[in-house]
Amino acid sequence: MQLSEVYLGLGPDAFGQLVRRISIGKLKTYQIYEGFKVRAHLHKINTDVLRKAIPRFWVRLGEHDEDFARDLAQAVLVSHLDMITAILDFMGVPHENGFFAKDLQAQGYFTEGWEERVIEKLRGVHPETVLIFYINHLRWELLGATEPYRPVSPNPA
């Protein structure tokens, strides 16, 4: 599975939600603002520019622009480090403020059914679109998943 397939698996509406949740302040804090701006082919980044760029971003991902997919993932994920920290803490994965140590072999922490456990624990606490994206990012990066994860919708009450 390519990272672009993770985005495409969300669908265009959920993808738009994901992009709209990028924090410009976090991009600057983690010094990735300029690099993302260049990779995204934007003259500047603000919420309005990002919103208008969503259709162009979707086309690039449909063309499997993996370099762009990785930079976009970094922008999304640094914007949600509190959620990442909560997931890694819940899973018992050692980390430093949401970042893995370079030599950590984290695969063993992700036992069968971990995706459902994370969704169940954090649904309603963090945006579900971002949760699903991070779950799929971990599956892509660490576990070599061949298909995107799609959660089972909760039963209507």
C-alpha positions in Angstrom: 0.0 0.0 0.0 1.2 3.5 -0.8 0.6 6.4 1.5 -1.5 8.1 -1.1 -3.9 5.2 -0.9 -4.4 5.9 2.8 -5.8 9.4 1.9 -7.8 8.1 -1.0 -9.3 5.4 1.3 -10.7 8.2 3.4 -12.7 9.6 0.5 -12.8 13.3 -0.6 -15.0 14.7 2.2 -13.0 13.1 5.0 -9.7 14.1 3.3 -11.0 17.7 3.2 -11.7 17.5 6.9 -8.1 16.3 7.5 -6.5 19.1 5.6 -8.7 21.7 7.3 -7.4 20.5 10.6 -3.7 21.3 9.8 -2.3 23.8 12.3 -0.2 26.6 10.8 1.2 27.3 14.2 2.4 23.7 14.6 4.0 23.8 11.1 6.0 26.8 12.2 6.8 25.3 15.7 8.2 22.1 14.2 9.9 24.1 11.4 8.2 22.4 8.5 6.1 25.3 7.3 8.5 26.3 4.5 9.2 22.8 3.3 5.5 21.9 3.3 4.6 25.2 1.5 7.1 24.3 -1.3 6.0 20.7 -1.6 2.3 21.8 -1.7 3.1 24.3 -4.4 1.6 27.1 -2.4 2.8 30.7 -2.3 1.7 31.0 1.4 -0.2 28.8 3.9 -3.2 29.9 5.8 -6.6 28.3 6.4 -8.2 29.8 3.4 -5.4 28.8 1.0 -5.4 25.3 2.4 -9.1 25.0 2.0 -9.0 26.1 -1.6 -6.1 23.8 -2.3 -7.9 20.6 -1.2 -9.1 19.7 -4.7 -5.6 20.1 -6.1 -4.2 18.0 -3.3 -6.7 15.3 -4.0 -5.7 15.2 -7.6 -2.0 14.9 -6.7 -2.7 12.0 -4.3 -4.8 10.4 -7.1 -1.7 10.6 -9.2 0.2 8.9 -6.3 2.6 11.7 -5.6 4.2 9.9 -2.7 6.7 12.7 -1.8 3.7 15.1 -1.4 1.8 12.4 0.5 4.6 12.1 3.1 5.0 15.9 3.6 1.2 16.2 3.9 1.2 13.4 6.5 3.9 15.2 8.5 1.8 18.4 8.5 -1.3 16.6 9.6 0.4 14.5 12.3 2.4 17.4 13.9 -1.0 19.2 14.1 -2.3 16.3 16.3 0.5 15.3 18.6 -1.8 15.3 21.6 -3.8 12.5 19.9 -0.7 10.6 18.8 0.6 10.8 22.4 -2.7 9.5 23.7 -2.7 6.6 21.2 0.9 5.6 21.9 0.3 5.8 25.7 -2.8 3.7 25.4 -0.9 1.1 23.3 2.0 1.1 25.8 4.5 2.2 23.0 7.6 4.1 24.3 7.9 7.5 22.7 9.2 11.0 23.3 6.2 13.4 23.0 4.7 11.3 20.2 7.9 10.6 18.3 9.5 7.1 18.2 13.1 6.6 19.2 15.2 5.9 16.1 16.0 2.3 17.0 12.6 1.3 18.5 11.1 -1.8 17.0 7.5 -0.8 17.7 5.7 -3.5 15.6 5.2 -5.8 18.6 3.0 -3.3 20.4 0.4 -3.5 17.7 -1.3 -6.8 18.3 -4.3 -8.1 16.4 -7.3 -5.8 16.8 -5.4 -2.8 18.0 -7.1 -0.6 15.5 -10.6 -1.3 16.9 -9.3 -0.8 20.5 -7.8 2.6 19.6 -11.0 3.7 17.9 -13.2 2.5 20.8 -11.0 4.2 23.4 -10.6 7.6 21.6 -13.7 8.0 19.5 -15.4 11.2 20.6 -12.2 12.5 22.2 -10.3 13.2 18.9 -11.7 13.7 15.4 -12.5 10.3 13.9 -11.0 11.2 10.5 -7.7 12.0 12.2 -7.8 8.8 14.3 -8.4 6.7 11.2 -5.6 8.5 9.3 -3.1 7.9 12.0 -4.1 4.3 12.4 -3.6 3.8 8.7 -0.3 5.8 8.8 1.0 3.4 11.5 -0.2 0.4 9.5 1.6 1.8 6.4 4.8 2.9 8.1 5.3 0.1 10.6 3.3 -2.9 9.6 3.5 -3.0 5.8 -0.3 -3.1 5.5 -1.5 -3.8 2.0 -5.0 -2.3 2.4 -6.3 0.8 4.3 -8.1 0.1 7.6 -11.8 1.0 7.5 -13.5 0.9 10.9 -16.8 -0.8 11.4 -19.4 1.9 12.1 -20.8 1.9 15.6 -24.3 0.4 15.8 -27.0 3.0 15.8 -28.8 3.1 19.2 
